[in-house]
Amino acid sequence: MLGSGFCEYMPRYFLHLVGEAPARDRVGHECENDDQATEDARLIAQRLCREKPEMFRDGNYICVTDEDDEEIVRVPLAFTAA
């Protein structure tokens, strides 16, 4: 909360799973900007591949969109060295 009594606006982003088992993010989550939403998508992609390695395939990715349903970035599902 800012000192003036106004809440700071945070844009809402949606992280959709695209590919073999698509899942549409209907709730979304607030991020400071496109960069933070992209980083969040990368973390989700990495975790998904660690927990569900069968999802690691060409054509499976996280599609980040903004509140206007404009695509921001596509993050392929990939393993990472953890």
LUMZANU-80823 format. One record per residue: residue number from 1; residue in one letter; y, z, x of N, C-alpha, C in turn. Coordinates in steps of 0.001 Angstrom, whole numbers. Layout:
NUM	a	Y	Z	X	Y	Z	X	Y	Z	X
...
//
This chain:
1	m	-1174	0	853	0	0	0	1232	0	896
2	l	2158	-870	610	3386	-940	1373	4368	115	888
3	g	5299	485	1728	6259	1519	1396	7094	1220	155
4	s	7273	-40	-194	8096	-408	-1340	7369	-247	-2665
5	g	6109	150	-2632	5355	336	-3864	4584	-904	-4282
6	f	4667	-1997	-3510	3943	-3215	-3826	2659	-3274	-3009
7	c	1622	-3817	-3593	368	-4026	-2871	448	-5352	-2131
8	e	-77	-5373	-939	-111	-6610	-167	-1166	-7531	-766
9	y	-816	-8791	-977	-1735	-9784	-1542	-2712	-10257	-480
10	m	-3985	-10278	-832	-5015	-10812	48	-5689	-11963	-703
11	p	-5727	-13146	-108	-6377	-14271	-778	-7876	-14047	-917
12	r	-8447	-14641	-1947	-9879	-14524	-2219	-10574	-15797	-1741
13	y	-11681	-15595	-1049	-12497	-16694	-541	-13902	-16568	-1123
14	f	-14579	-17709	-1213	-15927	-17766	-1765	-16843	-18370	-711
15	l	-17983	-17723	-487	-18929	-18160	529	-20210	-18599	-170
16	h	-20325	-19915	-365	-21451	-20483	-1097	-22563	-20878	-129
17	l	-23794	-20617	-527	-24947	-21078	240	-25304	-22469	-272
18	v	-25382	-23432	638	-25667	-24810	278	-26921	-25256	1018
19	g	-27773	-26023	343	-28974	-26548	973	-30178	-26378	76
20	e	-31306	-26006	691	-32580	-25898	-26	-32558	-24885	-1163
21	a	-31916	-23762	-959	-31868	-22704	-1977	-30405	-22348	-2228
22	p	-29673	-23223	-2926	-28245	-22992	-3100	-27936	-21748	-3932
23	a	-26825	-21130	-3597	-26351	-19959	-4351	-24832	-20000	-4352
24	r	-24266	-19977	-5522	-22800	-20041	-5670	-22238	-18625	-5704
25	d	-21243	-18373	-4858	-20549	-17085	-4823	-19562	-17060	-5981
26	r	-19843	-16279	-6990	-18989	-16234	-8181	-17950	-15112	-8120
27	v	-18127	-14178	-7191	-17219	-13040	-7079	-16191	-13254	-5979
28	g	-16637	-13725	-4832	-15756	-13916	-3693	-15369	-12595	-3061
29	h	-14593	-12680	-2002	-14068	-11473	-1382	-12741	-11775	-708
30	e	-11959	-10754	-543	-10631	-10900	22	-10694	-10943	1543
31	c	-9932	-11854	2111	-9789	-11974	3562	-8316	-12170	3869
32	e	-7924	-11805	5064	-6529	-11975	5465	-6121	-13440	5526
33	n	-7057	-14308	5992	-6722	-15716	6192	-8005	-16536	6354
34	d	-7832	-17850	6574	-8967	-18758	6746	-9853	-18354	7920
35	d	-9221	-17894	9007	-9996	-17511	10196	-10930	-16343	9909
36	q	-10440	-15349	9189	-11293	-14207	8865	-12423	-14636	7931
37	a	-12134	-15489	6965	-13177	-15974	6048	-14239	-16753	6819
38	t	-13811	-17550	7796	-14752	-18312	8620	-15623	-17376	9445
39	e	-15031	-16360	10036	-15803	-15389	10822	-16801	-14648	9932
40	d	-16387	-14267	8743	-17303	-13607	7808	-18480	-14525	7473
41	a	-18216	-15803	7271	-19285	-16768	6979	-20244	-16888	8159
42	r	-19706	-16883	9374	-20570	-16942	10572	-21486	-15727	10646
43	l	-20936	-14558	10377	-21749	-13335	10414	-22837	-13362	9345
44	i	-22502	-13836	8160	-23495	-13930	7083	-24572	-14940	7451
45	a	-24186	-16081	8011	-25156	-17103	8417	-26115	-16562	9468
46	q	-25585	-15846	10448	-26425	-15271	11496	-27401	-14256	10924
47	r	-26900	-13389	10060	-27756	-12363	9473	-28835	-12980	8583
48	l	-28446	-13962	7811	-29405	-14623	6929	-30544	-15241	7735
49	c	-30223	-15861	8855	-31263	-16482	9679	-32151	-15461	10378
50	r	-31593	-14306	10706	-32431	-13250	11297	-33388	-12682	10254
51	e	-32874	-12475	9033	-33681	-11846	7993	-34577	-12829	7237
52	k	-34183	-14086	7189	-34951	-15119	6479	-35011	-16369	7364
53	p	-35820	-16341	8429	-35840	-17457	9387	-36212	-18800	8754
54	e	-36875	-18775	7620	-37223	-20034	6951	-35980	-20786	6454
55	m	-34847	-20104	6397	-33593	-20737	5960	-32938	-21550	7078
56	f	-33402	-21368	8315	-32840	-22071	9465	-33350	-23510	9469
57	r	-32595	-24392	8792	-32971	-25803	8682	-31715	-26656	8591
58	d	-31860	-27897	9040	-30757	-28841	8877	-30408	-28941	7396
59	g	-29133	-28955	7107	-28687	-29102	5727	-28412	-27795	5016
60	n	-28815	-26659	5608	-28492	-25345	5033	-27246	-24807	5723
61	y	-26259	-24430	4932	-25026	-23918	5512	-24267	-23070	4493
62	i	-23290	-22332	5004	-22362	-21572	4168	-21102	-22425	4039
63	c	-20693	-22689	2816	-19466	-23429	2545	-18403	-22427	2083
64	v	-17322	-22327	2841	-16234	-21419	2497	-15181	-22201	1713
65	t	-14833	-21676	530	-13765	-22284	-263	-12710	-21231	-567
66	d	-11509	-21715	-864	-10432	-20797	-1211	-10343	-20639	-2731
67	e	-9320	-19962	-3184	-9150	-19686	-4615	-8975	-20950	-5450
68	d	-8544	-22030	-4814	-8364	-23302	-5506	-9598	-24184	-5405
69	d	-10699	-23626	-4900	-11967	-24329	-4698	-11847	-25445	-3660
70	e	-10881	-25298	-2756	-10733	-26243	-1644	-11623	-25785	-502
71	e	-12413	-26706	44	-13298	-26358	1146	-12486	-26063	2404
72	i	-12812	-24929	3039	-12155	-24509	4273	-13001	-24903	5486
73	v	-14302	-24588	5421	-15192	-24845	6550	-16640	-24802	6083
74	r	-17505	-25445	6833	-18959	-25358	6651	-19531	-24707	7903
75	v	-20313	-23665	7684	-20927	-22950	8805	-22444	-23118	8700
76	p	-23039	-23895	9628	-24493	-24090	9583	-25229	-22772	9826
77	l	-26371	-22642	9184	-27205	-21466	9438	-27832	-21641	10812
78	a	-27723	-20621	11648	-28217	-20719	13013	-28605	-19358	13549
79	f	-29600	-19354	14407	-29984	-18117	15092	-28968	-17808	16180
80	t	-28830	-16550	16475	-27970	-16140	17594	-28746	-15149	18440
81	a	-28361	-15068	19674	-28948	-14061	20551	-28307	-12732	20203
82	a	-29113	-11811	19735	-28562	-10509	19327	-28958	-9424	20293
//
